[in-house]
Amino acid sequence: MSKSRAERRHHHERMLNKVKKFFWYKNWSSGEEHKDQHQRRMAETRKPCSCHMCGNPRKHHKDKLTMQEKKMNEYEIE
């Protein structure tokens, strides 16, 4: 069963309120328009940007294995 539009709106508003409580938004130096746009994006994705610290580690560190891959390699060796 798919979610109703009201339920999606409710969850979006809930996440917006959660994002607004982040400590680094209290001293925001950019304009209000940019702040609102960034808050909406954060409410949907929960990632501030796609840099190597915030984004997907597999995208930036292709040679490194994930924990699951490391465990699987250890299991195969034994």
Secondary structure, 3 states (H helix, E strand, C coil): CCCCHHHHHHHHHHHHHHHHCCHHHCCCCCCHHHHHHHHHHHHHHCCCCCCCCCCCHHHHCCCCCCHHHHHHHHHHHC
